[in-house]
């Protein structure tokens, strides 16, 4: 069909509009496909600079706290050393064990001989005399008594430049024809030193003194 002049102009204008629209569409599509997306969508954020961890502060000693006081050396105030006290106590304990150990079959001399190195000669005479008292000796013999002694130091009562008096509990475990019994007594026992050697020179009931 032949178009008149007006129809041809209208058709030409429509074709121009279509071409322009097609060009715009192609341009926009090309921009979307070939263009760059925003950096925030295609790239991970640059890592932040990491600061090294600061170690936790360790609290130092309290500078305001007073230093703990040291235990005093009491031996600086005493006329004997710790070793000397130990030696004296050992002699007194051994003496107490021997003093409470005896048998009806022993005479005074053999009884005292067991503690000879632990006591002075003067005390040896006193103990021997006491062991030989007739009434006490006859009772031991008639009842066939045998005693085993043990000593325990309770305290120090007094001391001097060369002597220490201990309060000592001496226990006698006695076996006799009538059975067994136990007797305990508390004594004041004094040890004296002669050089490095300690010996017992006195024993009395604790209630009697010996200070």
MDAnalysis code that builds the backbone (N, CA, C; Angstrom):
import MDAnalysis as mda
import numpy as np

u = mda.Universe.empty(633, n_residues=211, atom_resindex=np.repeat(np.arange(211), 3), trajectory=True)
u.add_TopologyAttr("name", ["N", "CA", "C"] * 211)
u.add_TopologyAttr("resid", np.arange(1, 212))
u.add_TopologyAttr("resname", ["UNK", "UNK", "UNK", "UNK", "UNK", "UNK", "UNK", "UNK", "UNK", "UNK", "UNK", "UNK", "UNK", "UNK", "UNK", "UNK", "UNK", "UNK", "UNK", "UNK", "UNK", "UNK", "UNK", "UNK", "UNK", "UNK", "UNK", "UNK", "UNK", "UNK", "UNK", "UNK", "UNK", "UNK", "UNK", "UNK", "UNK", "UNK", "UNK", "UNK", "UNK", "UNK", "UNK", "UNK", "UNK", "UNK", "UNK", "UNK", "UNK", "UNK", "UNK", "UNK", "UNK", "UNK", "UNK", "UNK", "UNK", "UNK", "UNK", "UNK", "UNK", "UNK", "UNK", "UNK", "UNK", "UNK", "UNK", "UNK", "UNK", "UNK", "UNK", "UNK", "UNK", "UNK", "UNK", "UNK", "UNK", "UNK", "UNK", "UNK", "UNK", "UNK", "UNK", "UNK", "UNK", "UNK", "UNK", "UNK", "UNK", "UNK", "UNK", "UNK", "UNK", "UNK", "UNK", "UNK", "UNK", "UNK", "UNK", "UNK", "UNK", "UNK", "UNK", "UNK", "UNK", "UNK", "UNK", "UNK", "UNK", "UNK", "UNK", "UNK", "UNK", "UNK", "UNK", "UNK", "UNK", "UNK", "UNK", "UNK", "UNK", "UNK", "UNK", "UNK", "UNK", "UNK", "UNK", "UNK", "UNK", "UNK", "UNK", "UNK", "UNK", "UNK", "UNK", "UNK", "UNK", "UNK", "UNK", "UNK", "UNK", "UNK", "UNK", "UNK", "UNK", "UNK", "UNK", "UNK", "UNK", "UNK", "UNK", "UNK", "UNK", "UNK", "UNK", "UNK", "UNK", "UNK", "UNK", "UNK", "UNK", "UNK", "UNK", "UNK", "UNK", "UNK", "UNK", "UNK", "UNK", "UNK", "UNK", "UNK", "UNK", "UNK", "UNK", "UNK", "UNK", "UNK", "UNK", "UNK", "UNK", "UNK", "UNK", "UNK", "UNK", "UNK", "UNK", "UNK", "UNK", "UNK", "UNK", "UNK", "UNK", "UNK", "UNK", "UNK", "UNK", "UNK", "UNK", "UNK", "UNK", "UNK", "UNK", "UNK", "UNK", "UNK", "UNK", "UNK", "UNK", "UNK", "UNK"])
u.atoms.positions = np.array([
    [0.872, -1.176, 0.000],
    [0.000, 0.000, 0.000],
    [0.895, 1.208, 0.000],
    [0.559, 2.170, -0.852],
    [1.349, 3.394, -0.954],
    [0.960, 4.330, 0.178],
    [1.983, 4.950, 0.789],
    [1.731, 5.899, 1.887],
    [1.837, 7.304, 1.341],
    [0.986, 8.119, 1.824],
    [1.074, 9.519, 1.418],
    [2.180, 10.173, 2.200],
    [2.396, 11.390, 1.944],
    [3.526, 12.107, 2.554],
    [3.386, 12.191, 4.061],
    [2.220, 12.395, 4.550],
    [2.038, 12.520, 6.008],
    [2.299, 11.202, 6.726],
    [1.845, 10.155, 6.093],
    [2.044, 8.833, 6.726],
    [3.522, 8.449, 6.730],
    [4.219, 8.859, 5.628],
    [5.649, 8.522, 5.575],
    [6.402, 9.273, 6.672],
    [6.074, 10.514, 6.958],
    [6.727, 11.284, 8.010],
    [6.470, 10.654, 9.389],
    [5.253, 10.196, 9.593],
    [4.915, 9.585, 10.888],
    [5.673, 8.298, 11.084],
    [5.756, 7.516, 9.988],
    [6.475, 6.233, 10.090],
    [7.944, 6.482, 10.349],
    [8.525, 7.520, 9.693],
    [9.934, 7.837, 9.881],
    [10.196, 8.282, 11.333],
    [9.299, 9.059, 11.851],
    [9.479, 9.512, 13.236],
    [9.422, 8.357, 14.213],
    [8.509, 7.390, 13.973],
    [8.409, 6.233, 14.875],
    [9.675, 5.408, 14.854],
    [10.218, 5.273, 13.593],
    [11.468, 4.484, 13.471],
    [12.586, 5.160, 14.236],
    [12.673, 6.509, 14.152],
    [13.730, 7.243, 14.882],
    [13.583, 7.031, 16.379],
    [12.337, 7.098, 16.873],
    [12.113, 6.904, 18.318],
    [12.538, 5.518, 18.760],
    [12.191, 4.525, 17.923],
    [12.563, 3.145, 18.267],
    [14.078, 2.966, 18.287],
    [14.758, 3.550, 17.318],
    [16.226, 3.435, 17.258],
    [16.883, 4.109, 18.465],
    [16.380, 5.280, 18.796],
    [16.928, 5.978, 19.969],
    [16.729, 5.153, 21.242],
    [15.519, 4.575, 21.368],
    [15.242, 3.751, 22.566],
    [16.145, 2.538, 22.621],
    [16.351, 1.916, 21.424],
    [17.224, 0.744, 21.362],
    [18.655, 1.114, 21.748],
    [19.094, 2.272, 21.275],
    [20.452, 2.716, 21.609],
    [20.620, 2.967, 23.101],
    [19.640, 3.594, 23.686],
    [19.700, 3.842, 25.137],
    [19.728, 2.539, 25.915],
    [18.907, 1.578, 25.456],
    [18.860, 0.283, 26.148],
    [20.202, -0.428, 26.078],
    [20.788, -0.435, 24.840],
    [22.090, -1.095, 24.658],
    [23.170, -0.404, 25.492],
    [23.122, 0.917, 25.585],
    [24.135, 1.661, 26.358],
    [24.045, 1.339, 27.857],
    [22.819, 1.286, 28.345],
    [22.615, 1.004, 29.776],
    [23.028, -0.415, 30.099],
    [22.681, -1.375, 29.183],
    [23.057, -2.769, 29.426],
    [24.555, -2.938, 29.431],
    [25.215, -2.246, 28.491],
    [26.677, -2.317, 28.406],
    [27.320, -1.743, 29.666],
    [26.757, -0.685, 30.185],
    [27.304, -0.062, 31.395],
    [27.174, -0.990, 32.610],
    [26.048, -1.716, 32.671],
    [25.834, -2.628, 33.797],
    [26.772, -3.820, 33.749],
    [26.965, -4.376, 32.532],
    [27.776, -5.593, 32.396],
    [29.273, -5.325, 32.421],
    [29.709, -4.247, 31.833],
    [31.140, -3.990, 31.731],
    [31.645, -3.019, 32.744],
    [30.778, -2.337, 33.428],
    [31.207, -1.352, 34.413],
    [31.675, -1.994, 35.704],
    [32.190, -1.174, 36.607],
    [32.672, -1.654, 37.914],
    [31.632, -1.405, 38.965],
    [31.418, -2.436, 39.768],
    [30.498, -2.282, 40.907],
    [31.189, -1.515, 42.010],
    [30.457, -0.961, 42.896],
    [31.076, -0.214, 44.000],
    [32.037, -1.096, 44.777],
    [33.094, -0.482, 45.258],
    [34.123, -1.243, 45.967],
    [33.552, -1.954, 47.166],
    [32.548, -1.357, 47.778],
    [31.990, -1.964, 48.975],
    [31.304, -3.273, 48.680],
    [30.879, -3.507, 47.383],
    [30.171, -4.733, 47.054],
    [31.110, -5.817, 46.568],
    [32.268, -5.463, 45.998],
    [33.132, -6.460, 45.375],
    [34.408, -6.721, 46.154],
    [34.722, -5.891, 47.120],
    [35.974, -6.059, 47.861],
    [35.690, -6.127, 49.366],
    [36.431, -6.990, 50.010],
    [36.321, -7.018, 51.474],
    [36.992, -5.784, 52.039],
    [36.510, -5.286, 53.093],
    [37.136, -4.108, 53.685],
    [38.583, -4.415, 54.048],
    [39.425, -3.427, 53.880],
    [40.826, -3.611, 54.259],
    [40.900, -3.908, 55.747],
    [41.720, -4.885, 56.114],
    [41.800, -5.228, 57.543],
    [42.330, -4.059, 58.361],
    [41.760, -3.935, 59.524],
    [42.217, -2.895, 60.435],
    [43.561, -3.300, 61.016],
    [44.401, -2.371, 61.259],
    [45.686, -2.657, 61.901],
    [45.417, -3.169, 63.310],
    [45.995, -4.341, 63.633],
    [45.738, -4.967, 64.935],
    [46.815, -4.585, 65.924],
    [46.437, -4.038, 67.030],
    [47.394, -3.675, 68.074],
    [47.694, -4.900, 68.921],
    [48.950, -5.120, 69.262],
    [49.275, -6.271, 70.109],
    [48.557, -6.166, 71.449],
    [48.103, -7.366, 71.904],
    [47.380, -7.386, 73.172],
    [48.301, -6.952, 74.301],
    [47.769, -6.129, 75.141],
    [48.545, -5.667, 76.298],
    [48.371, -6.651, 77.431],
    [49.474, -7.253, 77.908],
    [49.325, -8.232, 78.995],
    [48.735, -7.582, 80.241],
    [47.946, -8.426, 80.935],
    [47.330, -7.905, 82.160],
    [48.406, -7.553, 83.163],
    [48.223, -6.437, 83.776],
    [49.219, -5.989, 84.747],
    [49.208, -6.905, 85.960],
    [50.377, -7.354, 86.368],
    [50.487, -8.210, 87.553],
    [50.731, -7.336, 88.766],
    [49.838, -7.436, 89.733],
    [50.032, -6.567, 90.902],
    [51.310, -6.928, 91.629],
    [52.098, -5.961, 91.916],
    [53.344, -6.195, 92.638],
    [53.076, -6.304, 94.120],
    [54.108, -6.631, 94.904],
    [53.905, -6.713, 96.358],
    [53.469, -5.382, 96.926],
    [52.631, -5.485, 97.891],
    [52.103, -4.265, 98.502],
    [53.232, -3.563, 99.238],
    [53.625, -2.445, 98.692],
    [54.753, -1.734, 99.282],
    [54.411, -1.156, 100.640],
    [53.102, -1.068, 100.901],
    [52.703, -0.489, 102.184],
    [52.585, -1.546, 103.273],
    [52.572, -2.855, 102.838],
    [52.430, -3.908, 103.842],
    [53.716, -4.055, 104.634],
    [53.583, -4.164, 105.912],
    [54.770, -4.297, 106.766],
    [55.339, -5.696, 106.629],
    [56.658, -5.822, 106.652],
    [57.308, -7.122, 106.570],
    [56.972, -7.936, 107.815],
    [56.752, -9.273, 107.582],
    [56.414, -10.136, 108.707],
    [57.595, -10.203, 109.670],
    [57.336, -10.016, 110.937],
    [58.445, -10.044, 111.905],
    [59.024, -11.443, 112.011],
    [60.330, -11.534, 112.160],
    [60.986, -12.819, 112.314],
    [60.836, -13.290, 113.759],
    [60.804, -14.639, 113.919],
    [60.747, -15.191, 115.261],
    [62.038, -14.848, 115.993],
    [61.943, -14.406, 117.207],
    [63.161, -14.034, 117.936],
    [63.987, -15.267, 118.281],
    [65.285, -15.106, 118.304],
    [66.195, -16.164, 118.722],
    [66.324, -16.078, 120.234],
    [65.538, -16.900, 120.940],
    [65.512, -16.795, 122.402],
    [66.841, -17.188, 123.023],
    [67.640, -17.955, 122.306],
    [68.900, -18.428, 122.899],
    [69.923, -17.305, 123.056],
    [69.689, -16.185, 122.406],
    [70.596, -15.056, 122.608],
    [70.413, -14.452, 124.000],
    [69.306, -14.814, 124.651],
    [69.042, -14.299, 125.994],
    [69.330, -15.335, 127.084],
    [69.734, -16.540, 126.679],
    [69.940, -17.620, 127.644],
    [71.427, -17.944, 127.787],
    [71.813, -18.488, 128.926],
    [73.223, -18.813, 129.142],
    [73.647, -20.152, 128.540],
    [72.804, -20.729, 127.676],
    [73.146, -21.984, 127.015],
    [72.594, -21.963, 125.601],
    [73.167, -22.791, 124.756],
    [72.732, -22.868, 123.364],
    [71.611, -23.892, 123.226],
    [71.031, -23.945, 122.044],
    [69.984, -24.930, 121.786],
    [70.543, -26.348, 121.903],
    [71.769, -26.545, 121.405],
    [72.392, -27.868, 121.493],
    [72.638, -28.265, 122.947],
    [73.069, -27.309, 123.765],
    [73.311, -27.606, 125.177],
    [72.011, -27.945, 125.905],
    [70.953, -27.223, 125.573],
    [69.649, -27.536, 126.167],
    [69.211, -28.944, 125.773],
    [69.425, -29.295, 124.510],
    [69.058, -30.633, 124.050],
    [69.841, -31.718, 124.770],
    [71.124, -31.472, 124.982],
    [71.963, -32.451, 125.691],
    [71.498, -32.617, 127.132],
    [71.219, -31.495, 127.797],
    [70.753, -31.564, 129.183],
    [69.420, -32.303, 129.281],
    [68.512, -32.015, 128.370],
    [67.200, -32.676, 128.385],
    [67.336, -34.175, 128.140],
    [68.246, -34.566, 127.243],
    [68.451, -35.986, 126.959],
    [68.978, -36.718, 128.189],
    [69.917, -36.090, 128.899],
    [70.471, -36.699, 130.119],
    [69.391, -36.846, 131.186],
    [68.581, -35.808, 131.357],
    [67.516, -35.838, 132.368],
    [66.483, -36.918, 132.040],
    [66.117, -37.035, 130.782],
    [65.139, -38.057, 130.382],
    [65.691, -39.459, 130.602],
    [66.946, -39.676, 130.214],
    [67.564, -40.998, 130.404],
    [67.679, -41.328, 131.898],
    [68.035, -40.316, 132.672],
    [68.107, -40.513, 134.119],
    [66.732, -40.907, 134.681],
    [65.676, -40.207, 134.270],
    [64.333, -40.513, 134.765],
    [63.908, -41.933, 134.431],
    [64.240, -42.387, 133.217],
    [63.927, -43.773, 132.838],
    [64.627, -44.760, 133.773],
    [65.924, -44.497, 134.045],
    [66.703, -45.398, 134.903],
    [66.249, -45.316, 136.359],
    [65.901, -44.125, 136.794],
    [65.469, -43.925, 138.187],
    [64.204, -44.731, 138.477],
    [63.313, -44.834, 137.497],
    [62.065, -45.576, 137.708],
    [62.144, -47.039, 137.344],
    [63.324, -47.525, 136.974],
    [63.500, -48.926, 136.586],
    [64.338, -49.652, 137.640],
    [63.764, -50.640, 138.266],
    [64.466, -51.375, 139.324],
    [63.823, -52.747, 139.514],
    [64.478, -53.572, 140.293],
    [63.975, -54.919, 140.555],
    [64.291, -55.319, 141.986],
    [63.408, -56.117, 142.568],
    [63.615, -56.608, 143.934],
    [64.912, -57.409, 144.053],
    [65.392, -57.910, 142.917],
    [66.608, -58.719, 142.947],
    [67.883, -57.872, 142.946],
    [67.759, -56.570, 142.784],
    [68.919, -55.679, 142.765],
    [69.223, -55.144, 144.157],
    [70.507, -55.009, 144.429],
    [70.878, -54.256, 145.623],
    [71.088, -52.801, 145.210],
    [71.372, -51.947, 146.155],
    [71.491, -50.510, 145.895],
    [72.619, -50.207, 144.923],
    [73.711, -50.943, 145.036],
    [74.872, -50.672, 144.189],
    [74.562, -50.943, 142.722],
    [73.917, -52.067, 142.427],
    [73.602, -52.404, 141.037],
    [72.519, -51.483, 140.474],
    [71.604, -51.053, 141.354],
    [70.562, -50.118, 140.911],
    [71.181, -48.797, 140.486],
    [72.066, -48.245, 141.279],
    [72.683, -46.961, 140.987],
    [73.659, -47.085, 139.814],
    [74.241, -48.240, 139.609],
    [75.212, -48.424, 138.533],
    [74.585, -48.163, 137.159],
    [73.286, -48.427, 137.018],
    [72.610, -48.223, 135.737],
    [72.545, -46.760, 135.334],
    [72.705, -45.866, 136.308],
    [72.645, -44.427, 136.010],
    [73.943, -43.725, 136.386],
    [74.993, -44.502, 136.561],
    [76.256, -43.972, 137.065],
    [76.784, -42.805, 136.233],
    [76.763, -42.931, 134.896],
    [77.322, -41.871, 134.047],
    [76.418, -40.662, 133.929],
    [75.189, -40.765, 134.439],
    [74.207, -39.695, 134.290],
    [74.128, -38.791, 135.507],
    [74.721, -39.184, 136.625],
    [74.566, -38.448, 137.872],
    [75.931, -38.159, 138.503],
    [75.937, -37.151, 139.359],
    [77.161, -36.829, 140.092],
    [77.363, -37.866, 141.201],
    [78.578, -37.946, 141.705],
    [78.881, -38.919, 142.766],
    [78.092, -38.614, 144.031],
    [77.859, -37.333, 144.299],
    [77.088, -36.954, 145.484],
    [75.647, -37.461, 145.384],
    [75.051, -37.305, 144.205],
    [73.674, -37.775, 144.036],
    [73.630, -39.301, 144.056],
    [74.654, -39.949, 143.562],
    [74.700, -41.413, 143.588],
    [74.608, -41.922, 145.020],
    [75.308, -41.270, 145.920],
    [75.263, -41.670, 147.332],
    [73.864, -41.487, 147.908],
    [73.222, -40.354, 147.563],
    [71.881, -40.072, 148.091],
    [70.868, -41.113, 147.592],
    [70.914, -41.442, 146.309],
    [69.963, -42.402, 145.742],
    [70.205, -43.793, 146.322],
    [71.452, -44.154, 146.482],
    [71.778, -45.474, 147.029],
    [71.242, -45.622, 148.452],
    [71.358, -44.585, 149.224],
    [70.854, -44.625, 150.599],
    [69.328, -44.756, 150.624],
    [68.672, -44.006, 149.732],
    [67.216, -44.076, 149.691],
    [66.718, -45.439, 149.240],
    [67.434, -46.072, 148.332],
    [67.025, -47.389, 147.827],
    [67.189, -48.464, 148.903],
    [68.103, -48.197, 149.838],
    [68.410, -49.212, 150.859],
    [67.598, -49.069, 152.136],
    [66.680, -48.110, 152.190],
    [65.858, -47.936, 153.396],
    [65.175, -49.270, 153.713],
    [65.329, -49.788, 154.926],
    [64.867, -51.143, 155.249],
    [63.401, -51.422, 154.903],
    [62.504, -50.539, 155.260],
    [61.091, -50.800, 155.011],
    [60.774, -50.892, 153.520],
    [61.358, -50.021, 152.736],
    [61.121, -50.012, 151.286],
    [61.749, -51.241, 150.641],
    [62.958, -51.576, 151.060],
    [63.666, -52.721, 150.486],
    [62.948, -54.035, 150.791],
    [62.455, -54.172, 152.012],
    [61.768, -55.411, 152.381],
    [60.449, -55.577, 151.632],
    [59.766, -54.482, 151.365],
    [58.511, -54.553, 150.611],
    [58.774, -54.995, 149.173],
    [59.813, -54.461, 148.566],
    [60.166, -54.875, 147.200],
    [60.447, -56.375, 147.164],
    [61.185, -56.812, 148.152],
    [61.593, -58.214, 148.159],
    [60.418, -59.157, 148.431],
    [59.592, -58.810, 149.401],
    [58.487, -59.701, 149.771],
    [57.431, -59.827, 148.677],
    [57.241, -58.740, 147.948],
    [56.235, -58.741, 146.874],
    [56.843, -59.027, 145.506],
    [58.159, -59.232, 145.487],
    [58.879, -59.497, 144.236],
    [58.534, -58.447, 143.159],
    [58.708, -57.242, 143.556],
    [58.345, -56.129, 142.674],
    [59.446, -55.860, 141.631],
    [58.985, -55.589, 140.415],
    [59.868, -55.196, 139.306],
    [59.220, -53.990, 138.636],
    [60.004, -52.947, 138.416],
    [59.448, -51.715, 137.836],
    [60.171, -51.355, 136.545],
    [59.382, -50.846, 135.596],
    [59.924, -50.265, 134.364],
    [59.552, -48.794, 134.347],
    [60.573, -47.946, 134.271],
    [60.324, -46.511, 134.369],
    [60.360, -45.799, 133.032],
    [59.658, -44.679, 132.961],
    [59.695, -43.801, 131.784],
    [59.550, -42.369, 132.276],
    [60.243, -41.462, 131.598],
    [60.257, -40.056, 132.029],
    [59.785, -39.148, 130.910],
    [59.089, -38.087, 131.287],
    [58.604, -37.092, 130.340],
    [58.835, -35.711, 130.935],
    [59.589, -34.870, 130.231],
    [59.845, -33.507, 130.697],
    [58.601, -32.656, 130.466],
    [58.142, -31.998, 131.510],
    [56.951, -31.151, 131.413],
    [57.300, -29.691, 131.151],
    [58.382, -29.215, 131.771],
    [58.723, -27.800, 131.639],
    [60.118, -27.552, 132.205],
    [60.572, -26.330, 132.028],
    [61.797, -25.859, 132.674],
    [61.388, -24.963, 133.833],
    [61.897, -25.274, 135.000],
    [61.528, -24.488, 136.173],
    [62.502, -23.336, 136.402],
    [63.772, -23.600, 136.228],
    [64.778, -22.575, 136.507],
    [66.054, -22.914, 135.749],
    [66.925, -21.919, 135.609],
    [68.219, -22.160, 134.984],
    [69.211, -21.122, 135.471],
    [70.482, -21.480, 135.365],
    [71.557, -20.572, 135.719],
    [72.641, -20.653, 134.668],
    [73.801, -20.139, 135.000],
    [74.892, -20.110, 134.023],
    [75.379, -21.503, 133.648],
    [75.182, -22.491, 134.538],
    [75.655, -23.851, 134.243],
    [74.698, -24.922, 134.764],
    [73.442, -24.562, 134.961],
    [72.467, -25.535, 135.460],
    [71.082, -25.256, 134.884],
    [70.308, -26.322, 134.761],
    [68.916, -26.210, 134.311],
    [68.089, -27.163, 135.156],
    [66.989, -26.658, 135.707],
    [66.074, -27.494, 136.480],
    [64.825, -27.758, 135.655],
    [64.547, -29.035, 135.432],
    [63.379, -29.460, 134.661],
    [62.317, -30.018, 135.612],
    [61.056, -29.818, 135.235],
    [59.966, -30.509, 135.916],
    [59.666, -31.752, 135.072],
    [59.783, -32.932, 135.717],
    [59.730, -34.201, 134.983],
    [58.705, -35.125, 135.637],
    [57.884, -35.756, 134.812],
    [56.972, -36.793, 135.310],
    [57.634, -38.150, 135.087],
    [57.854, -38.880, 136.181],
    [58.448, -40.224, 136.105],
    [57.359, -41.236, 136.449],
    [57.155, -42.177, 135.540],
    [56.122, -43.200, 135.725],
    [56.785, -44.551, 135.964],
    [56.326, -45.246, 137.019],
    [56.820, -46.590, 137.331],
    [55.690, -47.593, 137.071],
    [55.933, -48.522, 136.164],
    [54.973, -49.605, 135.896],
    [55.481, -50.840, 136.624],
    [54.760, -51.211, 137.668],
    [55.248, -52.217, 138.609],
    [54.501, -53.533, 138.425],
    [55.277, -54.594, 138.365],
    [54.731, -55.946, 138.347],
    [55.126, -56.632, 139.648],
    [54.171, -57.245, 140.325],
    [54.428, -57.912, 141.608],
    [53.586, -59.187, 141.692],
    [53.769, -59.904, 142.767],
    [52.981, -61.128, 142.947],
    [51.492, -60.821, 143.065],
    [51.182, -59.621, 143.479],
    [49.776, -59.230, 143.642],
    [49.162, -58.686, 142.354],
    [49.944, -58.532, 141.317],
    [49.429, -58.003, 140.053],
    [50.264, -56.832, 139.552],
    [49.648, -56.013, 138.738],
    [50.349, -54.879, 138.138],
    [49.747, -53.571, 138.625],
    [50.599, -52.576, 138.690],
    [50.151, -51.249, 139.109],
    [51.032, -50.202, 138.439],
    [50.603, -48.974, 138.542],
    [51.357, -47.866, 137.935],
    [51.353, -46.676, 138.874],
    [52.519, -46.098, 139.064],
    [52.674, -44.935, 139.932],
    [53.382, -43.845, 139.149],
    [52.851, -42.632, 139.173],
    [53.485, -41.494, 138.514],
    [53.728, -40.392, 139.535],
    [54.883, -39.773, 139.425],
    [55.213, -38.669, 140.308],
    [55.912, -37.566, 139.539],
    [55.731, -36.346, 139.969],
    [56.359, -35.204, 139.305],
    [57.537, -34.733, 140.159],
    [58.676, -34.607, 139.491],
    [59.915, -34.281, 140.193],
    [60.579, -33.058, 139.567],
    [61.335, -32.365, 140.412],
    [62.213, -31.307, 139.929],
    [63.608, -31.910, 139.836],
    [64.134, -31.971, 138.611],
    [65.420, -32.613, 138.355],
    [66.381, -31.555, 137.816],
    [67.516, -31.403, 138.487],
    [68.492, -30.385, 138.087],
    [69.706, -31.041, 137.440],
    [70.071, -30.525, 136.284],
    [71.270, -30.992, 135.578],
    [72.290, -29.868, 135.585],
    [73.543, -30.230, 135.814],
    [74.627, -29.246, 135.809],
    [75.627, -29.632, 134.731],
    [76.318, -28.620, 134.202],
    [77.286, -28.887, 133.141],
    [78.705, -28.756, 133.654],
    [79.552, -29.614, 133.117],
    [80.988, -29.537, 133.370],
    [81.643, -29.648, 131.999],
    [81.941, -28.509, 131.407],
    [82.392, -28.505, 130.018],
    [81.232, -28.818, 129.107],
    [81.360, -29.854, 128.311],
    [80.284, -30.250, 127.384],
    [79.451, -31.390, 127.948],
    [79.727, -31.801, 129.192],
    [79.051, -32.951, 129.801],
    [78.013, -32.460, 130.812],
    [76.797, -33.025, 130.714],
    [75.734, -32.716, 131.664],
    [75.503, -33.925, 132.562],
    [75.262, -33.660, 133.840],
    [74.925, -34.709, 134.804],
    [73.843, -34.183, 135.744],
    [73.019, -35.094, 136.224],
    [71.985, -34.736, 137.195],
    [72.630, -34.692, 138.574],
    [72.392, -33.623, 139.305],
    [72.975, -33.499, 140.653],
    [71.928, -33.390, 141.748],
    [70.626, -33.363, 141.355],
    [69.588, -33.269, 142.391],
    [68.255, -33.723, 141.823],
    [67.482, -34.420, 142.670],
    [66.107, -34.787, 142.325],
    [65.266, -34.684, 143.584],
    [64.154, -33.988, 143.468],
    [63.209, -33.831, 144.577],
    [61.791, -33.844, 144.010],
    [60.842, -34.071, 144.897],
    [59.450, -33.925, 144.466],
    [59.238, -32.480, 143.998],
    [58.490, -32.312, 142.937],
    [58.292, -30.969, 142.380],
    [57.654, -30.029, 143.392],
    [56.855, -30.572, 144.273],
    [56.194, -29.731, 145.278],
    [57.148, -29.291, 146.378],
    [58.356, -29.926, 146.444],
    [59.297, -29.616, 147.506],
    [60.187, -28.439, 147.149],
    [60.230, -28.077, 145.883],
    [61.044, -26.925, 145.479],
    [62.058, -27.312, 144.450],
    [63.343, -27.304, 144.813],
    [64.461, -27.557, 143.907],
    [64.452, -26.571, 142.755],
    [64.500, -25.296, 143.114],
    [64.489, -24.244, 142.109],
    [65.822, -23.518, 142.058],
])
